[in-house]
């Protein structure tokens, strides 16, 4: 599915697809940890999903922002593995 904004939920069918599949949790990978990944993770948590961020599967242009985003995602409830 193609996304056009920061979060994978904005004007996509992601929520409907997840509801149809009914997973126990969602594993997240992606580029720009501090922006797109963090926005999508936040939206997942707000919607009640159990979220697992695969730290080896995310990256950012700025290492300091990357580490800060991983910490933030832990604080809001994501499991960062």
Secondary structure, DSSP 4 states (H G I P E B T S, - for coil): ----SSSTTTTSSHHHHHHHHT-S-EEEEEE-IIIIIHHHHHHHHHTT--EEEEEEEEE-S-HHHHHHHHHHHHHTT-EE-
